Amino acid sequence: MEVKQQILIEAADLFMRYGLKSVSMDDIARKLGISKKTLYQYVENKTELIEQIFSLKFEEDSRQIKDIRLSANDAIDEVLKIAKHVIQHLRELSPTTIYDLQKYYSSTWKQFEAQHKGYIFTLICDNLIRGIKQGLYRSELNPEIVAKLYVGKTSLVVDEDVFPIQQFNLDDLYREHMIYHIYGVASPKGRAILERYLQNEFGTIH
């Protein structure tokens, strides 16, 4: 494994478990078994390191979601599998990581959030069009409007003022958000299929 790749992997592990603020460059160098001087040969500072980690995670996540979409049986199966994927990734985050990113690395957060919003909008818009064609979503839906509403609600899930970390679990928030969305857009045929998926393979999402 290349040194740069190893740095990103090990630093990401520390950040996701303990938050961004509490992990120092000394901690990262110590875990890697290298000097801080060597670490700075690969990254200019902690901010750059965080930017590279989140950029890499976004690329990896996009590839994984692409595979999920290709393997899904239908639009509802697709969005449920994506929800399960996102929940699994949320479990890897410490409760303070997103908070630290928003508070101490706001420019990185804004860049990441804008990229994420654009990607999610396209993803949901495509899923809505697919579901309408399959008769699983209501035919009168406006995919662009509904996708924008979805993105707006997603932003609330990680808004500390709306859902304080101490009171709300991210897993629970995302589950409720996703089920709320699908029930809102599903046709009678789609609701029947959704209930079957939830009862069987995706029962744990309830």
N, C-alpha and C positions, 0 to 999 in steps of 0.2 A: 504494500500500500504506500502511495506517495505521502511524503511528510505533510504537505498542505491538506490533503484529504483527511489524514489522521487527525490533524489539528481541528478541522471543522467538526468531525464526528465526536471527538472527545469533549470539545468545548460545548457543542450542542447538548450532549448528555448532561453536563453539569448545569447549563443554563435552564434546561427543561425541568430538571429535578429541583433546583434550589432557587431559581429566579435569576434575573440578570444583575441586579444591584449587588447581591451578596457574594457573587463569584468574581474574584479578581484575576488579572492576568497572571499573577503569581500562582494562584490555585491551578490554573490551566497548565502552566509550564510544569508545575510539580506533578500533576497527573500524567503528563506526557513524558516525564522524565528528561526534560530538556531545560536549558537555561532560559530566562526571560529574554535575554539578548538574542538567542536563536529564534525564539517565538516571533520577535519583532522583525526578523528577516523575511517573514512570510505574510505578516499583517501589520499595517501601520499603527493601529490602535484598537482598542476594544470596540469602538463604534463600528469600524470597518469590519471587524470579525463578526459582529452581530448581524450586520447587513448581509454579509456573504452567507452566513448560516441560514437566514430566513429566505434568501434568494434560492439557495440550494434546496431547502425544504419545499418551497413553492414548486420548483421544477419537478422534484420527485413526486409530490402530491398530484400534480397535473398528469404525469405519466400513469400513475396508479389509477386515477379516476378515468382516464381514457380507456384503460384495460377493462375497468368495471363496466363502462358504457357499452363496450363491444360484446361483453359476455352476458348482458342483461336480457331477459326474456321479453320484457315490455317496458313501457315508460315508468310504471309504478315499481316494478322490480328494480329498475335502474336507480330511481331516486331513493328507495329504501336501502339499497346496497351502498350508495354514496353516503347516506346518513350513518350507516353502521361504520363505514370507513372513517368518517369525520369523528364520530364518538370515540373510536379506538385511539385516534390521534390526540384528541382532547385529554384523554387519560394520561398521556405522556407528559402533559404540561403540569408544572406546579401551579397552585392557585395564584402565585405572585408573578409569574412570568409575563403574562399579558399586561398586568398592572404596571410592572416595571418598564415594559416597552413603551407603554403610553406615556408614563410620567417622566422617565429619564432619557428616553431615546425617541422623542416625539416625531422627529423628521423621518426616522426609519419606520416608525409605526404608520405614519401617513402614507409613505410610499408603499409599504406592504398592504395597507388597507385598500388603497386605490387599485392596486394590481389585483387584489383578491376580489374586490367588488366587481370589477370589469369581467373577471373570469367567471364568477358565480352568476352574474347577469346572463352571460352568453349560455352557460350551462343550463340554467333553469329555463331560459327562453326556448332553447332547442328541445328540452325535455317536454315542455308544454305543447309544442308543435307536434312532437312525436305522439304524445298522449291523445291529442285531439284527433289525429289521423287514425289512431287505433280504437277510437271510440271510448277511451278510458277516462278522458277529461271532458268537461262540458264544452260543447262546440262553439258557444257564444263568447268564450273567454278571449280577452285581448292579451296575447302572450307578453308583449312588451310591458304593459302596465302591471300585470301580475308579477312578472320577473323583477321589476323595480320595487314593488311592494315587498317581495321576498327578500331582496337585498337589504331594504330598510329594516325589516324585522330582524335580519341576521345581525345587523349592527347593534341592535338593542341587547342581543344575547351577551355580548362582551362589554356592554356599557356598565361600568362599576357603579354609576349613580343610580341606574335603574335596577340592576340586579347585583347588589353587593356580594363579593366573593364569600364573605363569612356566612351569608344566609342562603345562597343558591349554588347548587352543584351544576357545573357546565354540562355534564352528561344529561341531567334532567332537563335543563333548559333547551338543549338542542333536540332532544326527543320530542318534547312538547311542541316546539317550533315546527318540526318536520311533520308530525302527525296533523297538527292544525292546518298546515299548508295543503297536504294531500286531501284531507276531507273537504277542504274548501273548493278545490278544483275538480274533484272526481265526479264523473257521471254515475248514475245508478250501477251500471256495469262495472265501472272502476271501483266503486265502494265495495262491491261484492268481492272483487279480486283483492283489494286491499285487506279486507277482513280475513280472507284466506291466508294471505301472506303473513299477517300479524299473528294469526292463530298458530301457524305452523313454523316455518323457518325463522321468522322475525318476531316471534312472540316476546322476546326480551326487550324489544323497543318500547312496549307499552309502559 
